[in-house]
Amino acid sequence: MFIKVSIIIPAYNVEKYIKKCVNSVINQTLEDIEIIVVNDGSTDNTLQLLNKLQALDKRIVILNKENGGLSSARNAGLRIAKGEYIQHLDGDDWLEKESCQETYAFAKENNLDIVILDYFSDDNEGNIHIIKDDTVKNKILNSDEYLYYLFRGYSEVSVCTKLIKRNLYKNIEHPENISLGEDLATTPRLVLNANRIAKYDKAYLHYIVNMDSITREKFSIKMYQLFIVFEIIRKAFKEVNKLEFYSKQITELEMLRINAFLVMTPYWDDYNYNKSIELILNFLKNNPVVPQQLKGMKKIILKFLVYHPTKNNLKFLIILSNILSRIKKRTLI
């Protein structure tokens, strides 16, 4: 059987979600798919549930491996994937049943390497919001044209919101030495390998937002890893002689990530958090650029920091930004 789409699902301790996730793939209206579930060393009942699901559908392939993180699991799935296209799906998310059929048809009709999609954000209270991707629709873009949207934050970097031609991965793996910004390090490199990219104006992926997750509050501790991410990006663009052309855009994107750090929960006694602060200050001193996308108070705060990049100023602005963020949340309730 010719496999049109390989759906790769990393699964680590997702017993609460994995049945709905895999069933959403089993029930796809496109039948010519393979379902690769990578059990990344789960210690709960994830594997037992997967074994039961596999008995229901021969298209399911289960890979068992030691825990290595999201990128490691995705890479393991990619190594055995046979599909013309790749659809990534995290083990706690799920897809609308028409996802593969409609996105594959759109890709083939337009001879696309990457299809860009909107997605749904589902929270714990049953609220569902559609998150629109601002990439221009109804137009075939080359890699340079799409990078305009990606680097300015108009398009989501997640690989899960895209249908990706498998041959784009010919020289690319997801970085396994980080646990923050994996998609940011990967998507621009895939785009460099692409020739034809288009936005399909529809959402299929349901991204489950776990508001109670402790890890969501500790992104700031991992912030230092984003500097590794941007090293990967710059190296890739340098290899194809595009770094000089994209240098300013990459720097502005890095600034946007630094601006997001200002409103993250601070952990003043954590070694990695303080390492992030040192890296940020060094970056600010060497790159006095404020992204045009920033508006209002965010722009004022970052602009002040760019021109006065001291540790005391950074700490003060982190405290101020967190206070303003809490005030804003209260007014929205």
C-alpha positions as CSV (number, residue, x, y, z in Angstrom):
1,M,0.0,0.0,0.0
2,F,1.2,3.5,-0.9
3,I,1.3,5.5,2.3
4,K,0.2,9.1,1.8
5,V,0.6,10.4,5.3
6,S,2.7,9.2,8.3
7,I,1.3,10.4,11.6
8,I,4.0,10.5,14.2
9,I,2.9,10.6,17.9
10,P,5.4,10.8,20.7
11,A,3.8,9.5,23.9
12,Y,5.2,9.9,27.4
13,N,2.9,9.3,30.4
14,V,-0.2,10.5,28.6
15,E,-2.6,7.7,29.7
16,K,-5.3,10.4,30.3
17,Y,-5.2,11.5,26.6
18,I,-3.6,8.8,24.4
19,K,-6.8,6.9,23.6
20,K,-8.6,10.0,22.3
21,C,-5.5,11.0,20.4
22,V,-4.9,7.7,18.6
23,N,-8.7,7.2,18.0
24,S,-8.8,10.5,16.2
25,V,-6.1,9.2,13.9
26,I,-7.7,5.7,13.4
27,N,-10.9,7.5,12.4
28,Q,-9.3,9.6,9.7
29,T,-11.3,9.6,6.5
30,L,-8.0,9.1,4.6
31,E,-7.2,5.4,5.0
32,D,-3.8,5.3,3.3
33,I,-1.9,6.4,6.4
34,E,0.5,4.8,8.9
35,I,0.3,5.6,12.6
36,I,3.6,5.6,14.4
37,V,3.4,5.9,18.1
38,V,6.7,6.3,19.9
39,N,6.4,5.2,23.6
40,D,9.1,7.3,25.1
41,G,9.7,5.3,28.2
42,S,6.3,5.9,29.8
43,T,5.9,4.7,33.4
44,D,2.1,4.9,33.6
45,N,-0.4,2.9,31.6
46,T,0.3,4.5,28.2
47,L,1.9,1.4,26.7
48,Q,-0.9,-0.9,27.9
49,L,-3.5,1.4,26.3
50,L,-1.4,1.6,23.1
51,N,-1.3,-2.3,22.9
52,K,-5.1,-2.4,23.1
53,L,-5.4,0.2,20.4
54,Q,-2.9,-1.6,18.1
55,A,-5.1,-4.7,18.2
56,L,-7.9,-2.7,16.6
57,D,-5.9,-1.3,13.7
58,K,-3.0,-2.9,11.9
59,R,-1.8,0.5,10.7
60,I,-0.5,1.3,14.2
61,V,3.2,0.8,14.8
62,I,4.5,1.1,18.3
63,L,8.1,2.0,19.0
64,N,9.3,1.5,22.5
65,K,12.4,3.4,23.6
66,E,14.0,4.8,26.7
67,N,12.9,8.2,27.7
68,G,14.8,10.8,25.6
69,G,12.4,13.7,25.2
70,L,10.1,15.0,22.5
71,S,12.7,15.5,19.7
72,S,14.2,12.0,20.3
73,A,10.8,10.4,19.9
74,R,10.0,12.4,16.8
75,N,13.4,11.4,15.2
76,A,12.7,7.8,16.0
77,G,9.4,7.9,14.2
78,L,10.9,9.8,11.3
79,R,13.5,7.1,10.8
80,I,10.9,4.4,10.0
81,A,8.2,6.6,8.4
82,K,7.3,5.7,4.8
83,G,4.6,8.3,4.1
84,E,4.8,10.9,1.3
85,Y,4.0,13.5,4.0
86,I,4.5,13.8,7.7
87,Q,1.9,14.9,10.2
88,H,3.2,15.4,13.7
89,L,0.8,15.0,16.6
90,D,1.6,15.2,20.3
91,G,0.2,12.4,22.5
92,D,-2.2,14.7,24.4
93,D,-3.7,16.4,21.3
94,W,-6.1,15.1,18.6
95,L,-7.2,15.7,15.0
96,E,-10.5,16.3,13.3
97,K,-11.3,13.2,11.2
98,E,-11.0,15.1,7.8
99,S,-7.5,16.4,8.6
100,C,-5.3,14.1,6.6
101,Q,-7.7,13.7,3.6
102,E,-8.3,17.4,3.1
103,T,-4.7,18.6,3.7
104,Y,-3.2,15.9,1.6
105,A,-5.6,16.7,-1.3
106,F,-4.7,20.4,-1.0
107,A,-1.0,19.5,-1.0
108,K,-1.2,17.3,-4.1
109,E,-3.5,19.7,-6.0
110,N,-0.9,22.5,-5.5
111,N,2.3,20.4,-5.5
112,L,3.2,21.7,-2.1
113,D,6.1,20.8,0.2
114,I,4.5,22.3,3.3
115,V,0.8,23.1,4.1
116,I,0.3,25.7,6.9
117,L,-2.8,25.4,9.1
118,D,-4.8,27.1,11.8
119,Y,-5.4,25.2,15.0
120,F,-7.8,24.9,18.0
121,S,-6.7,25.7,21.5
122,D,-8.7,23.6,24.0
123,D,-8.5,24.4,27.7
124,N,-9.4,22.4,30.9
125,E,-12.8,24.1,31.2
126,G,-14.0,23.0,27.8
127,N,-13.4,26.3,26.0
128,I,-12.2,26.0,22.4
129,H,-10.6,28.9,20.6
130,I,-9.4,28.9,17.0
131,I,-5.9,30.3,16.6
132,K,-5.5,31.8,13.1
133,D,-2.2,31.7,11.3
134,D,-1.6,35.1,9.6
135,T,0.3,33.7,6.6
136,V,-1.4,35.0,3.4
137,K,-3.9,32.4,2.0
138,N,-4.6,31.4,-1.5
139,K,-1.0,32.1,-2.7
140,I,1.9,29.7,-3.3
141,L,4.9,30.9,-1.4
142,N,8.6,30.1,-1.9
143,S,10.8,29.6,1.2
144,D,11.9,33.3,1.3
145,E,8.4,34.5,1.1
146,Y,7.2,32.2,3.9
147,L,10.1,33.0,6.2
148,Y,8.9,36.6,6.2
149,Y,5.8,35.5,8.1
150,L,7.6,33.0,10.3
151,F,10.4,35.2,11.5
152,R,8.0,38.1,12.2
153,G,5.9,35.9,14.4
154,Y,2.9,36.0,12.1
155,S,3.0,32.2,11.6
156,E,3.2,29.5,14.2
157,V,6.6,27.6,14.3
158,S,5.0,24.4,15.6
159,V,5.6,21.4,13.3
160,C,2.2,20.0,14.4
161,T,0.3,22.8,12.6
162,K,1.8,21.8,9.3
163,L,1.7,18.9,6.8
164,I,5.3,18.4,5.8
165,K,6.7,16.5,2.8
166,R,8.9,13.7,4.2
167,N,11.8,14.4,1.8
168,L,12.4,17.8,3.4
169,Y,13.9,15.9,6.4
170,K,16.8,14.6,4.2
171,N,19.4,16.4,6.2
172,I,17.4,17.5,9.3
173,E,16.7,16.0,12.7
174,H,14.9,17.6,15.6
175,P,17.5,18.8,18.2
176,E,17.7,16.3,21.1
177,N,19.9,18.4,23.4
178,I,17.1,20.9,24.3
179,S,13.6,20.7,25.7
180,L,12.5,24.3,24.8
181,G,12.3,25.7,21.3
182,E,12.6,22.4,19.5
183,D,10.2,23.4,16.8
184,L,11.7,26.9,16.5
185,A,15.0,25.2,15.7
186,T,13.5,22.8,13.2
187,T,10.8,24.6,11.2
188,P,13.0,27.3,9.6
189,R,15.4,24.6,8.4
190,L,12.6,22.6,6.9
191,V,11.4,25.7,5.1
192,L,14.9,26.2,3.6
193,N,14.5,22.8,1.9
194,A,11.0,23.7,0.6
195,N,10.1,25.3,-2.7
196,R,6.3,25.5,-2.5
197,I,4.4,26.4,0.7
198,A,0.8,27.5,1.1
199,K,-1.7,28.3,3.8
200,Y,-4.9,26.2,4.0
201,D,-7.5,28.3,5.8
202,K,-8.8,25.7,8.1
203,A,-8.1,24.1,11.6
204,Y,-7.9,20.4,12.4
205,L,-5.5,20.1,15.3
206,H,-6.9,20.4,18.8
207,Y,-4.0,21.6,21.0
208,I,-4.8,20.8,24.7
209,V,-3.8,23.6,27.0
210,N,-3.2,22.2,30.5
211,M,-3.6,25.2,32.7
212,D,-2.5,23.2,35.7
213,S,0.8,22.1,34.3
214,I,3.8,23.0,36.5
215,T,6.1,22.8,33.5
216,R,4.2,25.7,31.8
217,E,5.3,27.9,34.7
218,K,8.9,27.0,34.4
219,F,9.7,27.9,30.9
220,S,11.8,30.7,32.2
221,I,14.3,28.2,33.8
222,K,14.9,26.8,30.3
223,M,15.2,30.1,28.6
224,Y,19.0,29.7,28.1
225,Q,18.2,26.9,25.7
226,L,16.8,29.4,23.2
227,F,20.3,30.7,22.6
228,I,21.2,27.1,21.5
229,V,18.2,27.2,19.2
230,F,19.3,30.4,17.5
231,E,22.8,29.0,17.1
232,I,21.2,26.1,15.2
233,I,19.2,28.5,13.0
234,R,22.2,30.7,12.2
235,K,24.4,27.8,11.3
236,A,21.7,26.4,8.9
237,F,21.3,29.7,7.2
238,K,25.0,30.2,7.0
239,E,25.4,26.9,5.2
240,V,23.2,28.0,2.4
241,N,24.7,31.5,2.3
242,K,21.5,33.2,3.6
243,L,22.6,34.3,7.0
244,E,23.6,37.8,6.0
245,F,20.3,38.4,4.3
246,Y,18.3,37.1,7.3
247,S,20.5,38.2,10.1
248,K,18.3,41.2,11.2
249,Q,15.1,39.1,11.0
250,I,16.6,36.3,13.1
251,T,17.8,38.9,15.7
252,E,14.4,40.5,15.9
253,L,12.8,37.1,16.4
254,E,15.3,36.4,19.2
255,M,14.3,39.8,20.7
256,L,10.6,38.8,20.6
257,R,11.5,35.7,22.6
258,I,13.5,37.8,25.1
259,N,10.5,40.1,25.5
260,A,8.3,37.0,26.4
261,F,10.9,36.1,29.0
262,L,10.2,39.3,30.9
263,V,6.6,38.2,31.8
264,M,7.6,34.6,32.7
265,T,7.7,33.6,36.4
266,P,11.1,34.5,37.8
267,Y,13.2,31.9,39.8
268,W,15.9,34.2,41.2
269,D,17.7,31.3,43.1
270,D,17.8,28.9,40.1
271,Y,21.2,28.5,38.4
272,N,19.8,28.1,34.9
273,Y,17.5,31.1,35.3
274,N,20.4,33.3,36.3
275,K,22.4,31.8,33.4
276,S,19.6,33.0,31.1
277,I,19.8,36.5,32.5
278,E,23.5,36.7,31.8
279,L,23.0,35.5,28.2
280,I,20.2,37.9,27.7
281,L,22.2,40.9,28.9
282,N,25.1,39.9,26.7
283,F,22.8,39.6,23.7
284,L,21.2,43.0,24.4
285,K,24.6,44.7,24.6
286,N,25.5,43.4,21.2
287,N,22.2,43.7,19.5
288,P,20.4,47.0,20.2
289,V,17.4,46.2,18.0
290,V,13.7,46.6,18.9
291,P,11.3,44.5,16.7
292,Q,8.8,46.6,14.8
293,Q,6.0,44.2,15.7
294,L,6.1,45.2,19.4
295,K,3.7,47.9,20.4
296,G,2.7,49.9,23.5
297,M,4.2,49.1,26.9
298,K,6.0,46.0,25.6
299,K,8.0,48.1,23.1
300,I,8.7,50.8,25.8
301,I,10.0,48.3,28.3
302,L,12.2,46.4,25.8
303,K,13.5,49.7,24.3
304,F,14.6,50.9,27.8
305,L,16.3,47.6,28.4
306,V,18.1,47.7,25.0
307,Y,19.6,51.1,25.8
308,H,20.3,50.3,29.5
309,P,21.1,46.6,29.7
310,T,22.1,46.2,33.3
311,K,21.3,43.3,35.6
312,N,19.4,45.6,38.0
313,N,17.3,47.1,35.2
314,L,16.5,43.6,33.9
315,K,15.4,42.4,37.3
316,F,13.3,45.5,37.8
317,L,11.6,45.2,34.5
318,I,10.9,41.5,35.1
319,I,9.2,42.4,38.3
320,L,7.3,45.2,36.7
321,S,6.3,43.1,33.7
322,N,4.9,40.4,35.9
323,I,2.9,42.9,38.0
324,L,1.4,44.4,34.8
325,S,0.6,41.0,33.4
326,R,-1.3,40.0,36.6
327,I,-3.2,43.3,36.5
328,K,-4.1,42.7,32.9
329,K,-5.4,39.2,33.7
330,R,-7.6,40.5,36.5
331,T,-9.2,43.1,34.3
332,L,-10.0,40.3,31.8
333,I,-11.8,38.1,34.3
